[in-house]
Amino acid sequence: MEMPETITDAQVKPPLHPIRKALLRGMAVLFPPLFTIIIFAWIVSTTDVYVLEPVKGGVRWALVKMNNDTKRPEDFPADELSSRNVNPRLESTEYQRLEHLTYVTYVPKEVYDMVMANPGDELLVPRGDAFYRRYVEIRWLGPLTVIPLFLAVFIILLYLLGKFMAAGIGRLFVRSFEQFVERLPLVRNVYSSVKQVSDFLFTEREIVEYTRVVAVEYPRKGIFSLGLVTGESMLDIRSAANEPVVSVLMATSPMPVTGFTVTVRKSQTIELDITIEQAFQFIISCGVVIPSQQLQQMRKIPEEKEEAVEGVVEEEDGG
């Protein structure tokens, strides 16, 4: 019995040039941490611009209002004011004179010295309000203070909001708010879509089906695509199909969030023994990152074939 010729990887693909092989290995090592850093940097930058900076600006405004001790010339006694007018450079032991065009103000020496020691990158206008904004930044709103405090307050607010929602009055408040949003023509469409996605991601579900990963023959028979089961679709489609159907999010590479939704007969889906995280890794990597349990099963197949071939050969030799 003639053995069929096996095609090895060396016959299919010629070996890479050493330089190209080294470059590809370097990219393989560098790309994962670099891509991870880029994603986290984008998240941090977006949070800083749209969340942290507005909150920080509000806190800075409140602190400036509470601590602002800027004085005008008329706030000083007449004898001291006259001496200051004669010699504008004269400094008292408590206040420092600031001149901006024709506008004159005085700030405490402590504030002046601290700001001038660390004026920052922005042009510092010689006015009391500008000095106090910078003073508040230095004293209370440094990164080592703001970021941990913001995270702590954010987590506490999430916890309190969750506890509030668990109470009856919280659900009543949210229901009233959603009824109000439903009356707004354009806002209700956006809010409804965002709410469905957030409910799917963050709401606890007792239905295991919503966390399944399946394979579907799409876009044609013989081609399989990964999908995430998101629900049981619509009743009208179920009636037309005369069998259970499911809604499947067909995630696209390399960004799964840009996928589309299809409704498939439940009998035409193939259950996959992988988690959602593993499915996302597979999609983002364009099929390069395969779940470990799938790799182990794939490696067993050639071994089983070799054992079967060896058994056939031994039977022929024995015969």
LUMRO-907531 format. One record per residue (C-alpha): residue number from 1; residue in three letters; y, z, x. Coordinates in steps of 0.02 Angstrom, whole numbers, plus 50000, padded with zeros to 5 digits. Layout:
<pts>
PT   resi   resn       Y       Z       X
PT    NUM    ALA       Y       Z       X
...
</pts>
This chain:
<pts>
PT   resi   resn       Y       Z       X
PT      1    MET   50000   50000   50000
PT      2    GLU   50165   49944   50073
PT      3    MET   50303   50073   50072
PT      4    PRO   50472   50015   50002
PT      5    GLU   50608   50005   50130
PT      6    THR   50737   50142   50113
PT      7    ILE   50920   50101   50143
PT      8    THR   51001   50232   50252
PT      9    ASP   51186   50275   50262
PT     10    ALA   51194   50196   50435
PT     11    GLN   51136   50028   50362
PT     12    VAL   51260   50034   50218
PT     13    LYS   51414   50093   50313
PT     14    PRO   51447   50069   50498
PT     15    PRO   51497   50223   50599
PT     16    LEU   51682   50262   50608
PT     17    HIS   51784   50242   50766
PT     18    PRO   51800   50411   50857
PT     19    ILE   51990   50411   50840
PT     20    ARG   51984   50373   50654
PT     21    LYS   51846   50500   50629
PT     22    ALA   51950   50634   50716
PT     23    LEU   52103   50590   50610
PT     24    LEU   52003   50601   50449
PT     25    ARG   51932   50769   50501
PT     26    GLY   52108   50830   50540
PT     27    MET   52169   50773   50369
PT     28    ALA   52021   50856   50285
PT     29    VAL   52066   51020   50369
PT     30    LEU   52255   51007   50343
PT     31    PHE   52265   50936   50167
PT     32    PRO   52193   51083   50065
PT     33    PRO   52309   51220   50133
PT     34    LEU   52458   51100   50136
PT     35    PHE   52431   51045   49956
PT     36    THR   52407   51226   49902
PT     37    ILE   52570   51277   49988
PT     38    ILE   52663   51132   49904
PT     39    ILE   52601   51182   49731
PT     40    PHE   52646   51366   49755
PT     41    ALA   52816   51319   49830
PT     42    TRP   52853   51212   49676
PT     43    ILE   52804   51355   49561
PT     44    VAL   52911   51479   49657
PT     45    SER   53059   51359   49664
PT     46    THR   53050   51321   49478
PT     47    THR   53037   51506   49434
PT     48    ASP   53183   51547   49548
PT     49    VAL   53298   51412   49474
PT     50    TYR   53258   51432   49289
PT     51    VAL   53210   51617   49275
PT     52    LEU   53258   51723   49424
PT     53    GLU   53432   51654   49455
PT     54    PRO   53492   51671   49273
PT     55    VAL   53425   51849   49265
PT     56    LYS   53500   51889   49434
PT     57    GLY   53667   51816   49380
PT     58    GLY   53671   51926   49226
PT     59    VAL   53628   52082   49325
PT     60    ARG   53758   52037   49457
PT     61    TRP   53893   52015   49323
PT     62    ALA   53850   52186   49249
PT     63    LEU   53851   52273   49419
PT     64    VAL   54018   52193   49466
PT     65    LYS   54094   52253   49302
PT     66    MET   54029   52429   49332
PT     67    ASN   54082   52444   49514
PT     68    ASN   54236   52336   49528
PT     69    ASP   54377   52443   49601
PT     70    THR   54497   52300   49639
PT     71    LYS   54681   52351   49630
PT     72    ARG   54840   52252   49606
PT     73    PRO   55004   52294   49696
PT     74    GLU   55073   52379   49540
PT     75    ASP   54928   52503   49545
PT     76    PHE   54999   52583   49702
PT     77    PRO   55145   52706   49711
PT     78    ALA   55315   52627   49736
PT     79    ASP   55342   52694   49913
PT     80    GLU   55173   52632   49972
PT     81    LEU   55199   52465   49887
PT     82    SER   55365   52437   49972
PT     83    SER   55291   52471   50142
PT     84    ARG   55151   52350   50106
PT     85    ASN   55273   52217   50052
PT     86    VAL   55370   52236   50213
PT     87    ASN   55213   52220   50319
PT     88    PRO   55077   52122   50226
PT     89    ARG   54953   52153   50369
PT     90    LEU   54968   52341   50349
PT     91    GLU   54802   52422   50303
PT     92    SER   54783   52592   50223
PT     93    THR   54639   52708   50262
PT     94    GLU   54557   52671   50093
PT     95    TYR   54602   52492   50042
PT     96    GLN   54614   52321   50122
PT     97    ARG   54744   52193   50070
PT     98    LEU   54683   52019   50017
PT     99    GLU   54797   51869   49994
PT    100    HIS   54746   51711   49902
PT    101    LEU   54893   51591   49879
PT    102    THR   55018   51699   49782
PT    103    TYR   54884   51817   49715
PT    104    VAL   54872   51986   49804
PT    105    THR   54732   52112   49777
PT    106    TYR   54664   52265   49867
PT    107    VAL   54481   52313   49888
PT    108    PRO   54408   52473   49961
PT    109    LYS   54382   52471   50149
PT    110    GLU   54196   52506   50127
PT    111    VAL   54175   52349   50021
PT    112    TYR   54281   52245   50137
PT    113    ASP   54189   52297   50295
PT    114    MET   54016   52270   50219
PT    115    VAL   54060   52096   50154
PT    116    MET   54146   52039   50314
PT    117    ALA   53994   52095   50415
PT    118    ASN   53884   51981   50309
PT    119    PRO   53993   51851   50219
PT    120    GLY   53848   51734   50176
PT    121    ASP   53842   51544   50176
PT    122    GLU   53965   51513   50034
PT    123    LEU   54153   51506   50063
PT    124    LEU   54218   51679   50029
PT    125    VAL   54381   51672   49929
PT    126    PRO   54497   51815   49979
PT    127    ARG   54501   51893   49806
PT    128    GLY   54434   52058   49743
PT    129    ASP   54309   51986   49617
PT    130    ALA   54232   51870   49749
PT    131    PHE   54217   52015   49871
PT    132    TYR   54132   52123   49741
PT    133    ARG   54007   51985   49695
PT    134    ARG   53957   51973   49877
PT    135    TYR   53956   52163   49892
PT    136    VAL   53835   52178   49746
PT    137    GLU   53725   52042   49821
PT    138    ILE   53712   52136   49987
PT    139    ARG   53690   52311   49919
PT    140    TRP   53578   52291   49766
PT    141    LEU   53518   52111   49747
PT    142    GLY   53428   52074   49910
PT    143    PRO   53263   51976   49901
PT    144    LEU   53160   52128   49952
PT    145    THR   53232   52220   49803
PT    146    VAL   53249   52086   49670
PT    147    ILE   53077   52003   49680
PT    148    PRO   52968   52162   49669
PT    149    LEU   53082   52234   49535
PT    150    PHE   53078   52071   49436
PT    151    LEU   52888   52062   49443
PT    152    ALA   52871   52244   49390
PT    153    VAL   52991   52222   49244
PT    154    PHE   52908   52057   49194
PT    155    ILE   52734   52135   49190
PT    156    ILE   52798   52286   49092
PT    157    LEU   52883   52171   48966
PT    158    LEU   52724   52069   48945
PT    159    TYR   52624   52228   48916
PT    160    LEU   52749   52297   48790
PT    161    LEU   52759   52129   48701
PT    162    GLY   52569   52123   48689
PT    163    LYS   52564   52300   48617
PT    164    PHE   52704   52254   48497
PT    165    MET   52609   52100   48439
PT    166    ALA   52454   52205   48408
PT    167    ALA   52552   52308   48282
PT    168    GLY   52579   52246   48106
PT    169    ILE   52767   52235   48122
PT    170    GLY   52749   52124   48276
PT    171    ARG   52641   51998   48185
PT    172    LEU   52761   52000   48038
PT    173    PHE   52908   51966   48155
PT    174    VAL   52818   51820   48240
PT    175    ARG   52765   51747   48073
PT    176    SER   52945   51753   48010
PT    177    PHE   53006   51672   48171
PT    178    GLU   52878   51531   48158
PT    179    GLN   52925   51500   47976
PT    180    PHE   53106   51483   48032
PT    181    VAL   53058   51361   48171
PT    182    GLU   52956   51256   48047
PT    183    ARG   53119   51218   47954
PT    184    LEU   53198   51138   48108
PT    185    PRO   53157   50951   48109
PT    186    LEU   53143   50913   48296
PT    187    VAL   53108   51086   48365
PT    188    ARG   52956   51117   48255
PT    189    ASN   52860   50968   48330
PT    190    VAL   52887   51027   48509
PT    191    TYR   52856   51210   48467
PT    192    SER   52695   51171   48373
PT    193    SER   52622   51070   48517
PT    194    VAL   52669   51201   48647
PT    195    LYS   52599   51341   48539
PT    196    GLN   52431   51254   48519
PT    197    VAL   52416   51234   48708
PT    198    SER   52468   51415   48741
PT    199    ASP   52347   51480   48609
PT    200    PHE   52208   51382   48689
PT    201    LEU   52248   51449   48863
PT    202    PHE   52296   51630   48829
PT    203    THR   52218   51683   48664
PT    204    GLU   52051   51772   48668
PT    205    ARG   51918   51670   48580
PT    206    GLU   51748   51721   48519
PT    207    ILE   51688   51539   48503
PT    208    VAL   51600   51493   48665
PT    209    GLU   51612   51308   48622
PT    210    TYR   51796   51304   48669
PT    211    THR   51754   51337   48851
PT    212    ARG   51620   51204   48873
PT    213    VAL   51624   51060   48996
PT    214    VAL   51539   50901   48938
PT    215    ALA   51511   50723   48997
PT    216    VAL   51548   50578   48880
PT    217    GLU   51506   50394   48898
PT    218    TYR   51685   50333   48912
PT    219    PRO   51766   50204   48923
PT    220    ARG   51600   50115   48892
PT    221    LYS   51414   50147   48895
PT    222    GLY   51346   50180   49068
PT    223    ILE   51509   50257   49131
PT    224    PHE   51522   50446   49113
PT    225    SER   51684   50545   49111
PT    226    LEU   51711   50733   49117
PT    227    GLY   51793   50818   48969
PT    228    LEU   51836   50991   48904
PT    229    VAL   51787   51036   48727
PT    230    THR   51944   51101   48639
PT    231    GLY   51888   51112   48457
PT    232    GLU   51789   51039   48313
PT    233    SER   51917   50903   48275
PT    234    MET   51965   50854   48096
PT    235    LEU   51860   50866   47939
PT    236    ASP   51894   50685   47888
PT    237    ILE   51821   50619   48052
PT    238    ARG   51670   50734   48031
PT    239    SER   51642   50665   47856
PT    240    ALA   51655   50485   47915
PT    241    ALA   51532   50515   48059
PT    242    ASN   51409   50609   47946
PT    243    GLU   51377   50734   48086
PT    244    PRO   51469   50867   48185
PT    245    VAL   51607   50803   48298
PT    246    VAL   51708   50888   48435
PT    247    SER   51880   50861   48511
PT    248    VAL   51868   50827   48697
PT    249    LEU   52011   50830   48821
PT    250    MET   51977   50687   48942
PT    251    ALA   52065   50751   49097
PT    252    THR   52122   50619   49223
PT    253    SER   52126   50626   49413
PT    254    PRO   52214   50694   49510
PT    255    MET   52316   50790   49379
PT    256    PRO   52205   50855   49237
PT    257    VAL   52356   50902   49130
PT    258    THR   52396   50717   49105
PT    259    GLY   52237   50679   49009
PT    260    PHE   52211   50623   48829
PT    261    THR   52108   50684   48681
PT    262    VAL   51962   50594   48598
PT    263    THR   51845   50643   48456
PT    264    VAL   51661   50619   48496
PT    265    ARG   51499   50646   48401
PT    266    LYS   51424   50809   48459
PT    267    SER   51256   50724   48487
PT    268    GLN   51337   50601   48609
PT    269    THR   51402   50736   48727
PT    270    ILE   51304   50797   48878
PT    271    GLU   51315   50982   48917
PT    272    LEU   51360   51018   49098
PT    273    ASP   51313   51180   49185
PT    274    ILE   51482   51205   49268
PT    275    THR   51636   51310   49233
PT    276    ILE   51809   51246   49185
PT    277    GLU   51873   51292   49359
PT    278    GLN   51735   51189   49440
PT    279    ALA   51773   51043   49324
PT    280    PHE   51958   51050   49372
PT    281    GLN   51911   51053   49556
PT    282    PHE   51802   50899   49530
PT    283    ILE   51940   50806   49437
PT    284    ILE   52082   50853   49554
PT    285    SER   51980   50803   49707
PT    286    CYS   51934   50635   49624
PT    287    GLY   51750   50682   49627
PT    288    VAL   51744   50742   49808
PT    289    VAL   51720   50928   49770
PT    290    ILE   51554   50946   49679
PT    291    PRO   51498   51117   49611
PT    292    SER   51379   51207   49728
PT    293    GLN   51236   51220   49603
PT    294    GLN   51247   51032   49572
PT    295    LEU   51239   50998   49760
PT    296    GLN   51085   51107   49777
PT    297    GLN   50998   51012   49636
PT    298    MET   51048   50845   49713
PT    299    ARG   50975   50897   49881
PT    300    LYS   50810   50945   49800
PT    301    ILE   50784   50770   49727
PT    302    PRO   50758   50678   49896
PT    303    GLU   50644   50819   49954
PT    304    GLU   50538   50803   49797
PT    305    LYS   50530   50614   49820
PT    306    GLU   50476   50632   50002
PT    307    GLU   50342   50756   49952
PT    308    ALA   50280   50636   49817
PT    309    VAL   50275   50490   49941
PT    310    GLU   50182   50596   50070
PT    311    GLY   50056   50642   49935
PT    312    VAL   50026   50459   49893
PT    313    VAL   50003   50415   50077
PT    314    GLU   49880   50558   50103
PT    315    GLU   49780   50501   49951
PT    316    GLU   49772   50323   50019
PT    317    ASP   49719   50382   50191
PT    318    GLY   49588   50493   50115
PT    319    GLY   49527   50351   50007
</pts>
